[in-house]
Amino acid sequence: MEKSSKNSYLILLFIHAILGGVVYVFPFLAKIFSLIIVIVGYTIVIKNKNKNNEVLIVSAYIIGVEVFLRMTNGMHINEYGKYNVILLMFLGILYKSFHKGSYIYLVYLFLLLPGVLYGIHTLNFDANIRKAIAFNISGPVCLGFSALYCYRRAVSFNQMKAIFIAFGLPIISIVVYLFCYSPNIKSVITSTESNHDTSGGFGPNQMSTILGFGIFVFFSLFYLFLKLKREKIIIIILMVIVAYRGVITFSRGGVYVGIVMIIFLIILTFKHVSIKARLKVLVMIFFGFLLVSAIWTYTSVTTSGLIDKRYANQDVSGKEKKSKLTGREVLIESELLMFYDNPITGVGVGKNKEYREETTGIEAASHNEISRMLAEHGILGVLCLLILLLTPLMCFFFNRQNVFILSFYLFWLLTINHAAMRLAAPAFIYALSLLNMKFLNNHEENTVHR
């Protein structure tokens, strides 16, 4: 039975690799695929009555596939990922209720409401009010419902393994699609700016975010979940490929975040293992550095050295760019000014883009969820941020065995500072930091203690 399960995993890897190429050739299949995901996913949850936290597994798959569906125009609605995660979390709560301590996230959701109502009042008549509000509030609401379900909820080692596998499978489809879209890297890289061609014609920032997270997912599968040598070799190869494709998007944020997540995972697991295991971890880190050096060297050669200049914040000629945040600091500054001018109510949900254009002439959406929350919600936004920042840290003190807690928390915190919450990923992955996960059984705990 165990062998059959492992073979099934390898078959799923192969199917998703084929899927990426097939959708590239026949793009219309993406819309059909998005419907199949919903039908099969909800059927699994309802049939099993969410006995094994199936809503988390299905949601993880939707998080992994969201960018793939966006880049292939496979979504029937723009916020497909966020709305489905919200519905799945609501369904999970109906089946399994929620922890009494998670009422703090009901407070958080309630605090978002005045900003929505004020946004409806302040948005211009010619604006698409529903779209403007949905674009900005769907992420925070998705986070709220995900946190309600996940707060202090117990998950087993095998359930977490299934969640990671669900995250990883669609990322394989993304990578295959990227290779089909831009097989000749040298011909499409001519500057040190974020590159849409190497991102499959999609936003490099969001592509970098999911691929950076993919690096962490495949590392975790190799490091903690998979035991067979053949599986580990396959996963290492996939991790290298995902890392390479993430770097050549020329969008740095997601890659940096993935590396930070891995570092904190290693730190938190290090104290749980024996001295012999720690030596193995140190050897793994050494070979990891060699692997990273090899990936970087190959990427540098492939891009004629432009990737080195990109990460050094230089232009093609080697001159340092004026902005270290590719202009995001201007957007952040404008949103902080909105907060200073409207500290009580904020400008209202969806209004920050209009307000910025009216006052500065800059027409751009926010890249930073923290400054956006302050700008649009005012003092209530401050309270929301305090809830979001402090609650996972409190959970960390209650459950030190959830070795993923800081990695998930930092993914959310770092991602919302460079890519806001345009994807559902930061919202759902934040919520995973609230889970109660027992990584060791009693026997293992005693062994480690001795």
Residue pairs with C-beta under 8 A, 6 or more apart in sequence:
6 228
6 231
9 165
9 231
10 231
10 234
12 165
12 169
13 169
13 172
13 234
13 238
16 169
16 170
16 172
16 173
17 172
17 173
17 176
18 176
19 33
19 173
19 176
20 68
20 172
20 173
20 174
20 175
20 176
20 177
20 180
21 176
21 177
21 180
22 29
23 29
23 30
23 33
23 68
23 72
23 74
23 173
23 177
24 72
24 176
24 177
24 180
24 181
25 180
27 72
27 73
30 68
30 69
30 72
30 73
30 74
31 73
31 74
31 75
31 76
33 69
33 74
34 69
34 74
34 75
34 76
34 80
35 76
37 61
37 62
37 65
38 84
41 58
41 61
41 62
41 84
41 88
42 58
42 88
42 91
44 54
44 57
44 58
45 54
45 55
45 58
45 88
45 91
45 92
45 95
46 91
48 54
49 95
50 91
50 92
50 95
50 96
52 159
53 92
53 153
53 155
53 159
55 88
55 89
55 91
55 92
55 149
56 92
56 150
56 155
56 159
56 163
56 432
57 159
57 162
57 163
57 166
58 88
58 166
59 84
59 85
59 88
59 89
59 146
59 428
60 163
60 164
60 166
60 167
60 428
61 166
61 167
61 169
61 170
62 80
62 81
62 84
62 85
62 88
62 424
63 81
63 85
63 167
63 423
63 424
63 425
63 428
63 429
64 166
64 167
64 168
64 169
64 170
64 171
64 210
65 170
65 173
66 80
66 81
66 210
66 423
66 424
66 425
67 174
67 202
67 206
67 207
67 209
67 210
67 423
68 74
68 170
68 173
68 174
68 177
69 75
69 80
69 81
70 202
70 206
71 174
71 177
71 199
71 200
71 201
71 202
71 207
72 177
77 83
78 131
78 134
78 135
79 134
79 135
79 138
79 424
81 423
81 424
81 425
82 138
82 139
82 141
82 142
82 424
82 427
83 138
83 142
85 142
85 145
85 146
85 424
85 427
85 428
86 138
86 141
86 142
86 145
86 146
89 145
89 146
89 148
89 149
90 145
92 149
93 145
93 148
93 149
96 149
96 153
98 148
98 149
98 151
98 153
99 151
99 152
99 153
101 151
101 152
102 147
102 148
102 149
102 151
102 152
102 434
104 151
104 387
104 391
105 144
105 147
105 148
105 151
105 387
105 391
106 144
106 148
107 387
108 144
108 147
108 384
108 387
108 388
109 141
109 144
109 145
109 148
111 377
111 380
111 383
111 384
111 387
112 137
112 140
112 141
112 144
112 349
112 377
112 380
112 384
114 345
114 377
114 380
115 137
115 345
115 346
115 348
115 349
115 376
115 377
115 378
115 380
115 381
116 133
116 137
116 348
116 349
118 345
118 346
118 347
118 348
118 349
119 129
119 132
119 133
119 136
119 347
119 348
119 349
119 350
119 351
119 376
120 129
120 133
120 348
121 348
122 347
122 348
122 351
123 129
123 132
123 133
123 348
123 350
123 351
123 354
124 354
127 350
127 354
129 350
132 349
132 350
132 351
132 353
133 349
133 350
135 350
135 365
136 349
136 350
136 352
136 366
136 372
136 376
137 349
137 350
139 369
139 420
139 421
139 422
139 424
139 426
139 427
140 369
140 373
140 384
140 421
140 427
142 421
142 424
142 427
142 428
143 388
143 421
143 426
143 427
143 428
143 430
143 431
146 427
146 428
146 430
146 431
147 391
147 430
147 431
147 434
149 431
150 431
150 432
150 434
150 435
151 391
151 395
151 431
151 434
152 395
152 398
152 399
152 434
152 435
152 436
153 434
153 435
153 436
154 435
154 436
154 437
154 438
155 163
155 435
155 436
155 437
156 437
156 438
157 437
157 438
157 439
160 225
160 404
160 437
161 221
161 225
163 432
164 217
164 220
164 221
164 225
165 221
165 225
167 213
167 214
167 217
168 214
168 217
168 218
168 221
168 238
171 210
171 211
171 214
171 217
171 218
171 242
172 238
174 200
174 207
174 210
174 211
174 214
175 211
175 214
175 238
175 241
175 242
175 245
177 200
178 198
178 199
178 200
178 245
179 245
181 197
181 200
181 201
182 188
182 197
182 198
182 200
185 198
185 248
185 302
185 303
186 302
186 303
186 304
188 195
188 197
188 198
189 195
189 197
189 198
189 248
189 250
189 303
189 304
189 306
190 316
191 306
191 315
191 316
192 250
192 306
192 309
192 310
192 314
192 315
192 316
193 250
194 204
194 205
194 208
194 249
194 250
194 251
194 326
195 204
195 248
195 249
195 250
195 251
196 202
196 203
196 204
198 204
198 245
198 248
198 249
198 250
199 207
199 208
199 249
199 251
200 207
204 249
204 250
204 251
205 251
205 253
205 254
205 367
205 418
205 419
206 419
206 422
206 423
207 246
207 249
207 251
207 254
208 246
208 249
208 251
208 252
208 253
208 254
208 255
209 253
209 254
209 257
209 415
209 419
209 423
209 425
210 254
210 423
210 425
211 242
211 243
211 245
211 246
211 249
211 254
211 255
211 258
212 246
212 253
212 254
212 255
212 256
212 257
212 258
212 259
213 254
213 257
213 258
213 261
213 411
213 425
213 429
214 242
214 246
214 258
215 239
215 242
215 243
215 246
215 255
215 258
215 259
215 262
216 258
216 261
216 262
216 265
216 407
216 411
218 235
218 236
218 238
218 239
218 242
219 239
219 262
219 265
220 265
220 404
221 235
222 232
222 235
222 236
222 239
223 265
223 266
223 269
223 284
224 269
224 403
226 232
226 235
236 291
240 291
240 295
243 255
243 258
243 292
243 295
244 295
244 298
244 299
246 254
246 255
246 258
247 255
247 295
247 296
247 299
247 307
248 299
248 302
248 303
248 307
250 306
250 307
250 310
252 310
252 311
253 414
253 415
253 418
253 419
254 415
254 419
256 414
257 410
257 411
257 414
257 415
260 407
260 410
260 414
261 407
261 408
261 410
261 411
262 407
264 406
264 407
264 410
265 403
265 404
265 407
266 281
266 285
268 403
268 404
268 405
268 406
268 407
269 281
269 403
270 278
270 281
272 401
272 403
272 439
272 440
272 448
273 281
273 448
274 447
274 448
296 307
299 307
300 307
300 308
306 316
309 315
309 316
309 318
312 320
313 320
313 321
313 324
314 320
314 321
315 321
323 329
325 418
328 367
328 368
328 418
330 360
330 362
331 356
331 362
331 364
331 366
331 367
331 368
331 371
332 367
332 368
332 371
334 356
334 359
334 360
334 362
335 352
335 356
335 366
335 368
335 371
335 372
335 374
335 375
336 371
336 374
336 375
337 359
338 346
338 347
338 352
338 355
338 356
338 374
338 375
338 376
339 346
339 371
339 374
339 375
339 378
339 381
342 375
342 378
343 378
343 379
344 378
344 379
345 378
346 374
346 375
346 376
346 377
346 378
346 380
346 381
347 355
347 375
347 376
348 376
349 376
349 377
350 376
351 376
352 366
352 372
352 375
352 376
353 363
353 364
353 365
353 366
355 375
356 362
356 363
356 364
357 363
365 420
366 372
366 375
366 420
367 418
367 419
367 420
368 416
368 417
368 418
368 420
369 416
369 417
369 420
369 421
369 426
370 385
370 416
370 417
372 420
373 381
373 384
373 385
374 381
374 382
374 385
375 381
377 384
388 430
389 413
391 434
392 405
392 408
392 409
392 430
392 433
392 434
393 409
395 402
395 405
395 433
395 434
396 402
396 405
396 406
396 409
398 436
399 405
399 436
399 437
401 437
401 438
401 439
401 440
402 433
402 435
402 436
402 437
402 439
403 437
403 439
404 432
404 433
404 437
405 433
405 435
406 433
408 429
408 430
408 432
408 433
409 430
409 433
411 425
411 426
411 429
411 430
412 426
412 427
412 429
412 430
412 433
415 425
415 426
416 426
419 426
421 427
440 448
